[in-house]
Amino acid sequence: MSDSRDKIQDRLLSDIDDNYNKSQGEFMYDAEKPVSIELESAYKKIENLPNVPFADTAEGKDLDKVVNKFGVYRKETTQSNGPVIITGTPGSPITKGELVGSDALNFEFIDTTIVPVSGSIVVNVQCKTYGSIGNVPSGAIKYFPKTLSGLQKVTNSSAFTNGYDEEDNDSLRARYYAKIQNLVTSANKAQFRNWALEVTGVGDAKVIPLWNGNGTVKVVIINSNKVGADSTLIQAVQNYIDPNKNGDGSGKMPLCGAVCTVVSATETAIHISVNIQSGLDPATAKTNIENSIMEYLKTVAFQQSYVSYAFIGDRILNAEGITDYSNLLLNGAAENVTIGDEEVAVLGDVNVG
């Protein structure tokens, strides 16, 4: 480990004649301070040089350089988007770029249109902020940050789930190793999975050969937030692999006459009932429990065939502010919940007593 700026400065000052005042606040002390800061930064970079060329130790842009050589690229962050219902005076303009909002985020209209005679219209909006932070539950979008003439009400009837964070180093590294360590040949299972994982927004994929007879392949996907994929993401993966669903070579799948079908994993809701001891208000305690359990569910998505009763209990106990719990039930029973091969577990209702 390289020396700190303080140690470096001490050495620099020790080389200066003691006839000069080297105490803090004096010229010599202040003159050496920026030098020590720059040297500290330089030493850290030099210390990290042995890690730069290797995928298992490189980070950030250095990791990008390593994996890019093998055709693996970091997935970029995206904006969540979806439909909202606008109610207003017929003929009122809805202008591209104008804003609606939730409690914490703003969303902009993607297109320009007008309110029809019916007084209600469905329009698409996208979050102004990139990443998964833009994934909001149904009913969250309900404000006009500024008055828009003739527009009276806005709401999203469905949740937004397609905002994705930039791919982190661990995920990128895992895709790199999956590509170079697995035997990837012309349209084998490993290659279909790699193709799916190359699409921004895909969090994982399973490949089911011969699912509907000879010459058929099913690719089951979840999104980067480890929940079911929406129709836009499904179509993006379909277009990337086999857009015409006939193996004509229009996508990544070679000309082979087989048919690839891309589908989302079916979401299996995990409903939770539990009594807790906590010094928090009920709403905060529930939110902390939900966040803790959702993080656990992400770790088991497409990785194991059940949701663990014991691990859910552990996640509750480790949620911030929770001191104890009892009477835990998952989907009405005190036992593990089985998850099928084409299913992904998502958090359902959480009842906290």
C-alpha positions in Angstrom: 0.0 0.0 0.0 1.4 3.4 -1.0 2.2 6.1 1.5 -0.4 8.7 2.5 0.0 12.3 1.5 0.9 13.1 5.2 3.8 10.7 5.2 5.0 11.9 1.8 4.9 15.5 3.0 6.8 14.6 6.2 9.6 13.1 4.0 9.6 16.2 1.8 9.9 18.5 4.7 12.6 16.4 6.3 14.8 17.2 3.3 14.5 20.9 3.9 17.1 22.7 6.0 16.0 23.1 9.6 16.9 26.8 9.4 13.5 27.3 7.7 10.2 27.3 9.6 8.4 24.1 8.5 5.5 24.3 10.8 1.9 24.1 9.6 0.7 27.3 8.0 4.2 28.5 7.1 5.4 28.8 3.5 7.5 25.6 3.4 4.7 23.5 4.8 2.1 25.0 2.4 4.5 24.7 -0.6 5.0 21.0 -0.1 1.3 20.2 0.6 0.1 20.1 -3.1 3.2 18.2 -4.1 2.5 15.5 -1.6 -1.1 15.3 -2.8 -0.1 14.8 -6.4 2.6 12.2 -5.5 0.0 10.3 -3.5 -2.2 10.1 -6.5 0.7 9.1 -8.8 1.9 6.4 -6.4 -1.7 4.9 -6.2 -1.8 4.7 -10.0 1.6 3.1 -10.2 0.6 0.6 -7.4 -2.5 -0.4 -9.5 -0.6 -0.9 -12.7 -0.2 -4.7 -12.2 -4.0 -5.0 -12.0 -4.8 -3.1 -15.1 -4.3 -5.8 -17.8 -6.3 -8.6 -16.1 -10.1 -9.0 -16.1 -10.1 -10.4 -12.5 -8.5 -7.3 -11.1 -9.2 -4.4 -13.5 -11.9 -1.9 -12.8 -13.9 0.7 -14.7 -12.4 1.8 -18.0 -9.4 -0.6 -17.5 -11.8 -3.5 -17.4 -13.6 -2.2 -20.5 -10.3 -2.3 -22.4 -9.7 -5.9 -21.4 -13.1 -7.3 -22.2 -13.7 -5.2 -25.4 -10.9 -7.1 -27.1 -13.1 -10.2 -26.9 -16.3 -8.5 -28.1 -17.8 -7.9 -24.7 -19.0 -4.4 -24.0 -20.5 -2.7 -20.9 -24.2 -2.1 -21.1 -25.1 1.5 -20.8 -27.7 3.0 -18.4 -31.1 3.7 -19.8 -34.2 5.9 -19.0 -37.4 4.2 -17.8 -40.4 4.9 -20.0 -44.0 3.9 -20.3 -47.6 5.1 -20.8 -49.5 7.6 -18.7 -53.1 8.6 -18.9 -53.7 12.4 -19.4 -57.1 13.9 -18.7 -57.8 17.4 -19.9 -59.8 19.8 -22.1 -60.3 18.5 -25.6 -57.9 20.2 -28.0 -55.3 21.0 -25.3 -51.7 20.5 -26.5 -49.4 17.8 -25.1 -46.0 19.0 -26.1 -42.9 16.9 -26.4 -40.4 17.7 -23.6 -43.0 19.0 -21.2 -43.0 17.4 -17.8 -45.1 15.3 -15.5 -43.8 13.9 -12.2 -43.8 11.6 -9.2 -42.8 12.7 -5.7 -39.1 12.7 -6.6 -38.7 12.4 -10.3 -39.7 14.2 -13.5 -40.8 12.5 -16.7 -41.1 14.1 -20.1 -43.5 13.6 -23.0 -41.9 11.7 -25.8 -44.2 13.0 -28.6 -46.5 16.0 -29.3 -50.2 15.4 -29.6 -53.5 16.9 -28.3 -56.2 15.8 -25.9 -59.0 14.2 -28.0 -62.7 14.8 -27.8 -63.1 12.1 -25.2 -61.0 14.2 -22.8 -58.5 11.4 -22.1 -55.5 10.0 -23.9 -52.6 7.6 -23.3 -49.2 9.1 -24.1 -45.7 7.8 -23.5 -43.2 9.5 -21.2 -39.6 8.8 -20.2 -37.8 9.6 -17.0 -35.4 12.6 -17.0 -33.1 10.7 -14.7 -31.2 7.7 -16.0 -31.1 4.3 -14.2 -33.3 2.1 -12.1 -34.3 5.0 -10.0 -36.8 5.8 -12.7 -38.7 2.5 -12.0 -41.8 3.7 -10.2 -44.9 1.8 -9.1 -48.4 2.3 -10.6 -50.0 5.5 -9.6 -46.7 7.2 -8.7 -46.8 9.7 -11.6 -49.5 12.2 -10.5 -48.2 15.8 -10.8 -47.6 18.5 -13.3 -44.3 20.3 -12.1 -45.7 23.4 -13.7 -49.2 24.2 -15.0 -49.8 22.9 -18.5 -52.8 24.7 -20.0 -55.8 22.4 -20.3 -54.2 19.4 -18.7 -55.9 18.4 -15.4 -54.8 15.0 -14.3 -52.0 12.5 -15.0 -51.4 8.9 -13.7 -49.5 5.8 -14.7 -51.8 2.8 -14.5 -48.9 0.3 -14.6 -45.4 0.3 -13.0 -42.3 1.4 -14.9 -39.7 -1.4 -14.8 -37.4 -0.7 -17.8 -34.9 1.8 -16.3 -31.5 0.1 -16.1 -28.3 1.2 -14.3 -25.0 1.0 -16.1 -23.6 -2.5 -15.9 -21.4 -2.9 -12.9 -17.9 -4.4 -13.0 -18.9 -7.7 -11.5 -21.7 -8.3 -14.0 -19.4 -7.3 -17.0 -16.7 -9.5 -15.7 -19.1 -12.4 -15.3 -20.3 -12.0 -18.9 -16.7 -11.9 -20.1 -15.8 -15.1 -18.3 -19.0 -16.8 -19.6 -17.9 -16.0 -23.1 -14.3 -17.1 -22.9 -14.7 -20.1 -20.6 -17.8 -21.8 -22.0 -17.6 -23.7 -25.3 -19.4 -21.3 -27.7 -19.9 -22.8 -31.1 -22.4 -22.3 -33.8 -25.8 -21.8 -32.1 -25.2 -24.0 -29.1 -26.9 -23.2 -25.7 -24.0 -21.1 -24.4 -24.0 -18.9 -27.5 -27.8 -18.3 -27.3 -27.4 -17.2 -23.7 -24.5 -14.9 -24.5 -26.5 -13.3 -27.3 -29.3 -12.6 -25.0 -27.0 -11.2 -22.3 -25.5 -8.8 -24.9 -28.7 -6.9 -25.1 -29.0 -3.9 -22.8 -31.6 -4.5 -20.1 -31.2 -8.3 -20.0 -30.2 -9.5 -16.5 -30.0 -13.2 -17.2 -31.3 -15.8 -19.6 -32.1 -19.5 -19.8 -32.0 -21.5 -23.0 -34.4 -24.4 -23.6 -33.6 -26.4 -26.8 -36.3 -28.5 -28.6 -39.0 -26.9 -26.5 -41.6 -27.3 -29.3 -40.0 -30.1 -31.3 -37.0 -30.3 -33.6 -35.6 -27.0 -34.8 -37.0 -24.9 -31.9 -35.2 -23.0 -29.2 -36.7 -20.9 -26.4 -34.8 -18.2 -24.7 -36.3 -17.1 -21.4 -35.1 -13.8 -20.0 -35.4 -11.5 -17.0 -34.4 -7.9 -17.0 -31.4 -6.2 -15.3 -33.6 -5.6 -12.2 -34.1 -9.4 -12.0 -37.8 -9.3 -12.7 -39.9 -10.2 -15.7 -39.0 -8.5 -19.0 -41.5 -6.2 -20.7 -42.6 -6.5 -24.3 -40.0 -4.0 -25.6 -37.1 -5.9 -24.1 -38.5 -9.2 -25.3 -38.7 -7.8 -28.9 -35.2 -6.3 -28.6 -33.7 -9.7 -27.8 -35.9 -11.4 -30.5 -34.7 -8.9 -33.1 -31.1 -9.4 -32.0 -31.1 -13.2 -32.2 -33.7 -14.2 -34.8 -36.0 -11.3 -35.8 -38.1 -13.2 -38.3 -38.4 -16.3 -36.1 -37.3 -18.5 -39.0 -33.5 -18.9 -38.7 -32.9 -17.0 -41.9 -29.7 -15.4 -40.6 -31.1 -11.9 -40.2 -30.0 -11.8 -36.6 -27.1 -13.3 -34.6 -28.4 -16.8 -35.1 -26.8 -18.3 -38.2 -28.7 -19.4 -41.3 -30.0 -22.8 -40.0 -33.7 -23.0 -40.5 -34.4 -23.3 -36.7 -36.8 -21.1 -34.9 -35.9 -19.1 -31.8 -38.6 -17.8 -29.5 -37.8 -15.2 -26.9 -40.1 -14.9 -23.8 -40.1 -13.4 -20.4 -39.9 -15.5 -17.3 -43.2 -15.7 -15.5 -43.3 -13.7 -12.3 -44.1 -15.6 -9.2 -45.2 -13.3 -6.4 -43.9 -14.0 -2.9 -46.5 -12.7 -0.5 -45.2 -12.2 3.0 -46.9 -12.0 6.4 -44.9 -11.4 9.5 -45.0 -9.9 13.0 -42.0 -7.8 13.9 -40.5 -5.9 16.8 -39.1 -2.6 15.8 -38.6 0.9 17.1 -39.5 2.4 13.8 -42.9 3.6 12.6 -44.8 0.8 10.7 -44.4 2.4 7.2 -40.6 2.7 7.5 -40.2 -0.7 9.0 -42.2 -2.2 6.1 -40.2 -0.3 3.5 -36.9 -1.5 5.0 -38.1 -5.1 5.0 -39.3 -4.9 1.4 -36.0 -3.4 0.3 -34.0 -6.1 2.1 -36.1 -9.0 0.7 -36.0 -7.6 -2.9 -32.2 -7.6 -2.7 -32.3 -11.3 -1.7 -34.7 -12.2 -4.5 -32.3 -10.6 -7.0 -29.6 -13.0 -5.8 -31.7 -16.1 -6.4 -33.3 -15.1 -9.7 -32.4 -17.9 -12.3 -29.9 -19.2 -9.7 -31.9 -21.6 -7.6 -35.3 -23.3 -7.8 -36.8 -22.0 -4.6 -37.1 -19.0 -2.3 -35.7 -19.9 1.1 -38.0 -19.5 4.1 -34.9 -19.3 6.3 -33.2 -16.7 4.1 -36.3 -14.5 4.0 -36.3 -14.6 7.8 -32.7 -13.6 7.8 -33.3 -10.7 5.5 -36.1 -9.5 7.7 -34.0 -9.7 10.8 -31.2 -7.8 9.0 -33.4 -5.1 7.7 -32.6 -1.7 9.3 -34.4 -1.1 12.6 -35.8 -4.7 13.0 -34.9 -6.4 16.2 -37.0 -9.6 16.0 -39.8 -11.3 14.1 -42.3 -14.1 14.5 -45.1 -15.9 12.6 -43.5 -15.6 9.2 -45.4 -17.0 6.3 -44.5 -17.1 2.6 -47.5 -17.4 0.4 -49.5 -18.6 3.4 -47.1 -21.3 4.6 -44.0 -21.6 6.8 -41.9 -23.2 4.1 -39.8 -22.7 1.0 -41.5 -21.5 -2.2 -40.7 -23.5 -5.3 -39.8 -21.5 -8.4 -40.2 -23.2 -11.8 -37.6 -23.3 -14.5 -39.3 -20.5 -16.5 -40.3 -18.4 -13.4 -38.7 -15.6 -11.4 -39.6 -14.7 -7.9 -40.8 -11.2 -7.2 -42.0 -9.5 -4.1 -45.7 -9.5 -3.6 -47.8 -8.1 -0.8 -46.0 -7.6 2.5 -48.2 -7.6 5.6 -46.4 -6.5 8.8 -48.0 -6.8 12.2 
